[in-house]
Amino acid sequence: MFPSPAVFVDLETTGANPAHDRIIEVGIVKVSDGRLDYEWSTLVDPGESIPPLIQGFTGITNEMVRGAPSFADIADEVFARMEGCLFVAHNARFDYGFLKNEFKRLERAFQPRVLCTVKLSRALYPEHHRHGLDALIARHGLPCDARHRALGDARVLWDFVQLAQAEKPPEAIAAALKKAMKSPSLPSGLEATAVDAVPAAPGVYLFYGENDLPLYIGKGVNMRARVQSHFAADHGSGRAMRIAQEVKRIEWIETPGELGALLLEARLIKECQPIHNRRLRKNDELCAFRLVEDGESTQDRALERVPLAGARIEDLGQLYGQFKSKREAHNTLRELAAEHGLCLKRLGLEQGKGPCFNHQMRRCKGFCVGKESPARHDLRLKAALAVLKLRAWPFPGRIALREGEAWHLFETWCHLGTARSEAELHEAAQTRFDAAFDLDTYRILRRELEKRAGSADILKLERHV
């Protein structure tokens, strides 16, 4: 049996952002015990002009809503019609988000049980790939005499539920409802609506506890789904459980896409040092190797270890490796020495007189005992290190990478900022920046450049003066 009572709801709005856009029409179909109780709809004056695109899409004009009640005027009636009912909508977070924000502006709570018919359709008809309202209408032959009007679309939802109940056995309906209405168990310190407020958009989210220092920073192409996954698995690991126990609020920053989220996450983790983040944290032990040229005597080292965090941008093309610590760097060097017959003394890993350990194990070609010249040894060393070489900046100056309508600005592997218009991009291209090398940005950008090789989304900019 379908949950009763239920209200099938559809809204028309001035845009897609519930925090800024407003409702222009409400449609409600109320059902109890499988029978239609009533249908109700009203236009709403949003208090602002309706964009031409929305007017063309819905047929609702500024003239039509002029003189209509504001949402504040109908809030009591809307609340009363939905109170105690299951809230049913297609892509329910959209409609629920708009109503929640409208009631929040009036300092009223709105927290009904919610069922999304997109999720219900996916659970009942998994063999189909499209579950938008137009797809449901076409696939099931559902009548709709007023598409993109609130009451017309709300009627379609009730018709779809009736059809599904006729086609599917009760146990399938019950299982689909359970799956569609399943929600993560939220931490006790978090408000019930906190996750719903997080947009289903690319960006970075921050978990906070009792103070203003973030506990954890993460990113996602769908932030809301990513945040939900934390709490759905809050018993899966000790760290996840600790985060769930400590989090009290969530903040977020939207980005143009995944690249923007990756860059912002890497920067914020280093700046804020959240206690529950392990990756991308600032590491002062990061180091690399640099070849020492023209060392001729057996006492000279062919390599020196240099801090990567303090490396000069112009020297990057002469460095090898991206090591988290001195220990990791030396272990890697020992593996290369064994594989390529290199001398541990020439590499600076051993001191003293006599043959190195590798020569005693017949893994060194004899530099340490005078059997091999420095030049010959170092030629093999250079070949062995080639796979670890940091890439020199492949452009004469700055570049910009397009992501949606935005441009990310880079120079010598440093992220200089993000421009959200051509005017901002032009201004940024002429601005001097003090940017430091960051290993994570280097890795993110190098992968992105390899992925976009030859793409028109890479804009080369003239070097600023």
LUMMAR-100623 format. One line per 8 residues: their letters; for each residue x, y, z of C-alpha. Coordinates in nm, 3 decimals. Example, Ala and Ser with C-alpha at 12.3 -4.5 7.8 and 13.67 -1.06 7.14 Angstrom:
% LUMMAR-100623
as = 1.230,-0.450,0.780 ~ 1.367,-0.106,0.714
***
This chain:
% LUMMAR-100623
mfpspavf = 0.000,0.000,0.000 ~ 0.129,0.344,-0.092 ~ 0.191,0.564,0.217 ~ -0.115,0.766,0.315 ~ -0.189,1.050,0.318 ~ 0.036,1.184,0.044 ~ 0.066,1.510,-0.144 ~ 0.199,1.509,-0.501
vdlettga = 0.368,1.845,-0.543 ~ 0.513,2.042,-0.830 ~ 0.650,2.396,-0.837 ~ 0.736,2.640,-1.112 ~ 1.014,2.882,-1.020 ~ 1.216,3.176,-1.152 ~ 1.531,2.962,-1.172 ~ 1.710,2.655,-1.039
npahdrii = 1.874,2.791,-0.721 ~ 1.646,2.758,-0.416 ~ 1.862,3.000,-0.217 ~ 1.813,3.287,-0.462 ~ 1.526,3.208,-0.701 ~ 1.158,3.214,-0.605 ~ 0.837,3.015,-0.654 ~ 0.587,3.137,-0.915
evgivkvs = 0.332,2.851,-0.899 ~ 0.236,2.572,-0.658 ~ 0.038,2.262,-0.755 ~ -0.081,1.999,-0.503 ~ -0.268,1.672,-0.554 ~ -0.367,1.515,-0.220 ~ -0.439,1.143,-0.195 ~ -0.562,0.935,0.101
dgrldyew = -0.599,0.556,0.104 ~ -0.548,0.540,-0.270 ~ -0.824,0.792,-0.349 ~ -0.798,1.150,-0.472 ~ -0.895,1.401,-0.202 ~ -0.849,1.722,-0.398 ~ -0.638,1.922,-0.641 ~ -0.518,2.272,-0.558
stlvdpge = -0.294,2.526,-0.729 ~ -0.212,2.894,-0.722 ~ 0.014,3.139,-0.895 ~ 0.263,3.318,-0.667 ~ 0.406,3.667,-0.701 ~ 0.785,3.614,-0.666 ~ 0.852,3.980,-0.599 ~ 1.093,3.994,-0.892
sippliqg = 1.082,3.972,-1.270 ~ 1.046,3.628,-1.426 ~ 1.334,3.564,-1.671 ~ 1.223,3.547,-2.038 ~ 1.353,3.188,-2.062 ~ 1.129,3.080,-1.776 ~ 0.832,3.267,-1.922 ~ 0.877,3.083,-2.251
ftgitnem = 0.928,2.750,-2.074 ~ 0.625,2.766,-1.844 ~ 0.398,3.015,-2.016 ~ 0.376,3.208,-1.689 ~ 0.435,3.579,-1.750 ~ 0.498,3.878,-1.525 ~ 0.147,3.999,-1.604 ~ -0.003,3.669,-1.484
vrgapsfa = 0.162,3.683,-1.140 ~ 0.102,4.054,-1.091 ~ -0.163,4.074,-0.818 ~ -0.117,3.707,-0.719 ~ -0.046,3.632,-0.351 ~ 0.314,3.625,-0.229 ~ 0.441,3.306,-0.072 ~ 0.408,3.467,0.270
diadevfa = 0.037,3.515,0.194 ~ -0.019,3.145,0.121 ~ 0.236,2.993,0.360 ~ -0.022,2.892,0.622 ~ -0.245,2.725,0.363 ~ 0.041,2.542,0.190 ~ 0.170,2.417,0.525 ~ -0.175,2.302,0.635
rmegclfv = -0.234,2.113,0.307 ~ 0.097,1.926,0.346 ~ 0.108,1.875,0.722 ~ 0.127,1.508,0.818 ~ 0.155,1.396,0.454 ~ 0.424,1.222,0.258 ~ 0.578,1.483,0.027 ~ 0.602,1.334,-0.326
ahnarfdy = 0.775,1.516,-0.612 ~ 0.983,1.444,-0.920 ~ 1.345,1.529,-0.845 ~ 1.208,1.599,-0.499 ~ 1.510,1.784,-0.368 ~ 1.434,2.067,-0.611 ~ 1.075,2.123,-0.496 ~ 1.148,2.042,-0.133
gflknefk = 1.450,2.275,-0.137 ~ 1.245,2.567,-0.268 ~ 0.967,2.520,-0.013 ~ 1.215,2.472,0.271 ~ 1.387,2.799,0.178 ~ 1.058,2.987,0.143 ~ 0.951,2.872,0.490 ~ 1.299,2.947,0.627
rlerafqp = 1.263,3.308,0.511 ~ 0.952,3.320,0.727 ~ 1.145,3.157,1.015 ~ 0.936,2.841,0.995 ~ 1.056,2.482,0.986 ~ 0.949,2.253,0.701 ~ 1.057,1.890,0.742 ~ 0.814,1.642,0.582
rvlctvkl = 0.893,1.286,0.486 ~ 1.001,1.296,0.123 ~ 0.963,1.055,-0.169 ~ 1.130,1.127,-0.503 ~ 0.948,0.968,-0.798 ~ 1.272,0.972,-0.998 ~ 1.418,0.731,-0.740 ~ 1.094,0.534,-0.732
sralypeh = 1.099,0.493,-1.111 ~ 1.461,0.380,-1.103 ~ 1.382,0.122,-0.836 ~ 1.071,-0.012,-1.016 ~ 1.198,0.009,-1.375 ~ 1.577,-0.043,-1.358 ~ 1.585,-0.166,-1.718 ~ 1.530,0.192,-1.838
hrhgldal = 1.803,0.457,-1.836 ~ 1.594,0.774,-1.847 ~ 1.357,0.867,-1.565 ~ 1.281,1.234,-1.625 ~ 0.917,1.336,-1.632 ~ 0.910,1.357,-2.012 ~ 1.055,1.005,-2.030 ~ 0.788,0.871,-1.791
iarhglpc = 0.510,1.038,-1.989 ~ 0.635,0.893,-2.317 ~ 0.722,0.545,-2.185 ~ 0.401,0.483,-1.992 ~ 0.161,0.683,-2.209 ~ 0.065,0.914,-1.922 ~ -0.175,1.197,-2.006 ~ -0.059,1.554,-1.941
darhralg = -0.267,1.846,-2.058 ~ -0.049,2.115,-1.895 ~ 0.318,2.022,-1.909 ~ 0.548,2.260,-1.717 ~ 0.255,2.392,-1.516 ~ 0.250,2.296,-1.150 ~ -0.085,2.119,-1.127 ~ -0.047,1.945,-1.464
darvlwdf = 0.287,1.794,-1.364 ~ 0.163,1.700,-1.015 ~ -0.125,1.506,-1.175 ~ 0.127,1.309,-1.385 ~ 0.304,1.194,-1.068 ~ -0.018,1.056,-0.918 ~ -0.101,0.886,-1.249 ~ 0.246,0.728,-1.256
vqlaqaek = 0.208,0.589,-0.904 ~ -0.134,0.442,-0.989 ~ 0.005,0.280,-1.304 ~ 0.305,0.136,-1.117 ~ 0.078,-0.012,-0.850 ~ -0.129,-0.177,-1.123 ~ 0.177,-0.318,-1.302 ~ 0.393,-0.428,-1.009
ppeaiaaa = 0.316,-0.669,-0.721 ~ 0.276,-0.519,-0.372 ~ 0.608,-0.660,-0.251 ~ 0.792,-0.489,-0.541 ~ 0.620,-0.160,-0.459 ~ 0.713,-0.195,-0.091 ~ 1.077,-0.273,-0.175 ~ 1.098,0.019,-0.420
lkkamksp = 0.947,0.259,-0.167 ~ 1.194,0.145,0.098 ~ 1.484,0.195,-0.141 ~ 1.361,0.531,-0.271 ~ 1.296,0.672,0.076 ~ 1.616,0.543,0.233 ~ 1.818,0.825,0.384 ~ 2.153,0.834,0.564
slpsglea = 2.164,0.828,0.942 ~ 2.271,1.182,1.025 ~ 2.502,1.258,1.317 ~ 2.318,1.357,1.632 ~ 2.478,1.701,1.638 ~ 2.372,1.788,1.284 ~ 2.040,1.948,1.196 ~ 1.806,1.723,0.998
tavdavpa = 1.805,1.962,0.701 ~ 2.181,2.025,0.694 ~ 2.257,1.772,0.420 ~ 1.957,1.875,0.211 ~ 2.097,2.228,0.196 ~ 2.421,2.111,0.035 ~ 2.389,2.159,-0.343 ~ 2.414,1.865,-0.582
apgvylfy = 2.692,2.049,-0.765 ~ 3.072,2.038,-0.795 ~ 3.265,2.195,-0.512 ~ 3.434,2.159,-0.175 ~ 3.255,2.092,0.154 ~ 3.382,2.157,0.507 ~ 3.275,1.975,0.824 ~ 3.293,2.182,1.143
gendlply = 3.271,2.085,1.509 ~ 3.236,2.318,1.804 ~ 3.478,2.585,1.676 ~ 3.576,2.761,1.357 ~ 3.846,2.514,1.254 ~ 3.724,2.253,1.004 ~ 3.738,1.889,1.109 ~ 3.745,1.759,0.753
igkgvnmr = 3.752,1.902,0.400 ~ 3.640,1.706,0.097 ~ 3.533,1.756,-0.261 ~ 3.285,1.605,-0.506 ~ 3.125,1.658,-0.843 ~ 2.797,1.613,-0.651 ~ 2.866,1.751,-0.306 ~ 2.534,1.644,-0.155
arvqshfa = 2.578,1.281,-0.260 ~ 2.937,1.285,-0.137 ~ 2.836,1.427,0.202 ~ 2.558,1.170,0.231 ~ 2.808,0.892,0.166 ~ 3.008,0.997,0.473 ~ 2.714,0.942,0.703 ~ 2.574,0.637,0.524
adhgsgra = 2.903,0.468,0.608 ~ 2.963,0.626,0.947 ~ 3.020,0.286,1.106 ~ 3.250,0.163,0.830 ~ 3.571,0.299,0.983 ~ 3.695,0.455,1.303 ~ 3.770,0.787,1.133 ~ 3.424,0.805,0.972
mriaqevk = 3.264,0.737,1.310 ~ 3.470,1.008,1.480 ~ 3.376,1.261,1.212 ~ 3.008,1.171,1.248 ~ 3.027,1.213,1.625 ~ 3.200,1.551,1.609 ~ 3.041,1.732,1.313 ~ 2.795,2.010,1.401
riewietp = 2.764,2.206,1.078 ~ 2.852,2.190,0.709 ~ 2.971,2.467,0.479 ~ 3.050,2.445,0.111 ~ 3.200,2.635,-0.181 ~ 3.073,2.565,-0.532 ~ 3.325,2.542,-0.816 ~ 3.285,2.543,-1.195
gelgalll = 3.363,2.171,-1.209 ~ 3.585,1.888,-1.090 ~ 3.916,2.061,-1.171 ~ 3.817,2.365,-0.964 ~ 3.715,2.136,-0.678 ~ 4.048,1.948,-0.687 ~ 4.250,2.271,-0.680 ~ 4.044,2.431,-0.404
earlikec = 4.047,2.118,-0.188 ~ 4.427,2.093,-0.211 ~ 4.470,2.459,-0.114 ~ 4.220,2.463,0.174 ~ 4.356,2.145,0.334 ~ 4.705,2.297,0.346 ~ 4.573,2.628,0.480 ~ 4.336,2.485,0.742
qpihnrrl = 4.513,2.157,0.834 ~ 4.190,1.970,0.928 ~ 4.261,1.700,1.186 ~ 4.076,1.426,0.994 ~ 4.240,1.484,0.655 ~ 4.539,1.265,0.579 ~ 4.600,1.340,0.213 ~ 4.703,1.675,0.061
rkndelca = 4.833,1.812,0.391 ~ 5.129,2.046,0.394 ~ 5.451,1.846,0.419 ~ 5.778,2.028,0.491 ~ 5.972,1.704,0.434 ~ 5.889,1.689,0.062 ~ 6.210,1.654,-0.132 ~ 6.366,1.570,-0.467
frlvedge = 6.708,1.492,-0.612 ~ 6.928,1.715,-0.824 ~ 7.221,1.594,-1.030 ~ 7.556,1.744,-0.933 ~ 7.753,1.808,-1.249 ~ 8.129,1.770,-1.303 ~ 8.205,1.567,-0.992 ~ 8.520,1.374,-1.085
stqdrale = 8.675,1.231,-0.769 ~ 8.543,0.929,-0.581 ~ 8.456,1.160,-0.292 ~ 8.216,1.366,-0.499 ~ 7.849,1.285,-0.492 ~ 7.651,1.265,-0.812 ~ 7.327,1.372,-0.637 ~ 7.206,1.608,-0.373
rvplagar = 6.872,1.596,-0.199 ~ 6.687,1.930,-0.203 ~ 6.362,2.039,-0.033 ~ 6.085,2.042,-0.289 ~ 5.872,2.297,-0.105 ~ 6.150,2.552,-0.134 ~ 6.255,2.469,-0.488 ~ 6.272,2.754,-0.737
iedlgqly = 6.012,2.726,-1.011 ~ 6.274,2.767,-1.282 ~ 6.472,2.470,-1.141 ~ 6.186,2.218,-1.154 ~ 6.295,2.075,-1.489 ~ 6.626,1.974,-1.329 ~ 6.475,1.786,-1.033 ~ 6.392,1.419,-0.996
gqfkskre = 6.126,1.260,-0.778 ~ 5.850,1.374,-0.546 ~ 5.935,1.215,-0.212 ~ 5.736,1.258,0.109 ~ 6.042,1.213,0.329 ~ 6.420,1.160,0.333 ~ 6.356,0.793,0.406 ~ 6.132,0.746,0.104
ahntlrel = 6.387,0.925,-0.117 ~ 6.676,0.707,-0.001 ~ 6.475,0.384,-0.028 ~ 6.383,0.471,-0.387 ~ 6.746,0.551,-0.465 ~ 6.862,0.216,-0.321 ~ 6.609,0.032,-0.541 ~ 6.735,0.216,-0.850
aaehglcl = 7.095,0.145,-0.752 ~ 7.030,-0.230,-0.725 ~ 6.839,-0.238,-1.053 ~ 7.088,-0.035,-1.257 ~ 7.422,-0.132,-1.098 ~ 7.485,0.206,-0.938 ~ 7.735,0.284,-0.667 ~ 7.599,0.366,-0.321
krlgleqg = 7.897,0.590,-0.245 ~ 7.857,0.789,-0.564 ~ 7.490,0.832,-0.469 ~ 7.583,0.959,-0.120 ~ 7.415,0.666,0.055 ~ 7.742,0.530,0.200 ~ 8.071,0.682,0.316 ~ 8.418,0.559,0.401
kgpcfnhq = 8.690,0.373,0.215 ~ 8.667,0.053,0.020 ~ 8.392,-0.091,-0.202 ~ 8.027,-0.009,-0.142 ~ 7.781,-0.273,-0.026 ~ 7.635,-0.307,-0.378 ~ 7.982,-0.386,-0.519 ~ 8.028,-0.656,-0.258
mrrckgfc = 7.694,-0.801,-0.368 ~ 7.800,-0.767,-0.734 ~ 7.538,-0.499,-0.800 ~ 7.779,-0.209,-0.857 ~ 7.993,-0.184,-1.169 ~ 8.290,-0.060,-0.970 ~ 8.295,0.318,-0.946 ~ 8.390,0.289,-0.577
vgkespar = 8.700,0.081,-0.660 ~ 8.810,0.274,-0.969 ~ 8.671,0.037,-1.230 ~ 8.421,0.290,-1.371 ~ 8.457,0.661,-1.446 ~ 8.222,0.920,-1.292 ~ 8.097,1.016,-1.640 ~ 8.007,0.659,-1.733
hdlrlkaa = 7.842,0.592,-1.396 ~ 7.642,0.915,-1.407 ~ 7.522,0.848,-1.758 ~ 7.350,0.535,-1.630 ~ 7.228,0.725,-1.324 ~ 7.068,0.990,-1.544 ~ 6.893,0.721,-1.749 ~ 6.769,0.551,-1.431
lavlklra = 6.632,0.879,-1.294 ~ 6.454,0.974,-1.616 ~ 6.123,0.821,-1.504 ~ 6.131,1.043,-1.192 ~ 6.210,1.373,-1.363 ~ 5.978,1.661,-1.289 ~ 5.840,1.816,-1.602 ~ 5.953,2.164,-1.697
wpfpgria = 5.677,2.417,-1.763 ~ 5.586,2.346,-2.129 ~ 5.457,2.694,-2.215 ~ 5.632,3.028,-2.271 ~ 5.405,3.204,-2.025 ~ 5.067,3.178,-1.858 ~ 4.779,2.958,-1.968 ~ 4.410,2.940,-1.885
lregeawh = 4.208,2.617,-1.876 ~ 3.837,2.646,-1.946 ~ 3.591,2.473,-1.714 ~ 3.232,2.552,-1.799 ~ 3.207,2.931,-1.818 ~ 3.515,2.981,-1.598 ~ 3.890,2.989,-1.666 ~ 4.160,2.859,-1.430
lfetwchl = 4.482,3.058,-1.464 ~ 4.826,2.890,-1.430 ~ 5.192,2.976,-1.468 ~ 5.493,2.750,-1.405 ~ 5.267,2.485,-1.245 ~ 5.117,2.735,-0.999 ~ 4.744,2.804,-0.982 ~ 4.705,3.181,-0.990
gtarseae = 4.327,3.198,-0.960 ~ 3.996,3.146,-1.138 ~ 3.827,3.398,-1.366 ~ 3.452,3.370,-1.419 ~ 3.433,3.604,-1.716 ~ 3.651,3.719,-2.006 ~ 3.695,4.057,-1.835 ~ 3.824,3.888,-1.518
lheaaqtr = 4.052,3.666,-1.730 ~ 4.199,3.968,-1.911 ~ 4.260,4.146,-1.581 ~ 4.419,3.837,-1.422 ~ 4.643,3.786,-1.723 ~ 4.802,4.128,-1.658 ~ 4.831,4.093,-1.281 ~ 5.151,3.995,-1.102
fdaafdld = 5.109,3.702,-0.860 ~ 5.334,3.568,-0.586 ~ 5.264,3.195,-0.612 ~ 5.465,2.913,-0.461 ~ 5.516,2.567,-0.607 ~ 5.274,2.310,-0.468 ~ 5.325,1.941,-0.543 ~ 4.955,1.855,-0.544
tyrilrre = 4.875,2.136,-0.786 ~ 5.161,2.015,-1.006 ~ 5.016,1.663,-1.011 ~ 4.659,1.782,-1.071 ~ 4.761,2.014,-1.355 ~ 4.995,1.764,-1.518 ~ 4.716,1.504,-1.536 ~ 4.477,1.767,-1.670
lekragsa = 4.719,1.879,-1.942 ~ 4.777,1.520,-2.051 ~ 4.402,1.467,-2.067 ~ 4.342,1.786,-2.265 ~ 4.638,1.763,-2.502 ~ 4.548,1.947,-2.824 ~ 4.222,2.078,-2.676 ~ 4.085,2.421,-2.759
dilklerh = 4.011,2.458,-2.384 ~ 4.377,2.549,-2.325 ~ 4.431,2.920,-2.385 ~ 4.790,3.046,-2.406 ~ 4.829,3.395,-2.267 ~ 5.101,3.648,-2.329 ~ 5.354,3.680,-2.050 ~ 5.264,3.976,-1.828
v = 5.507,4.260,-1.787
***
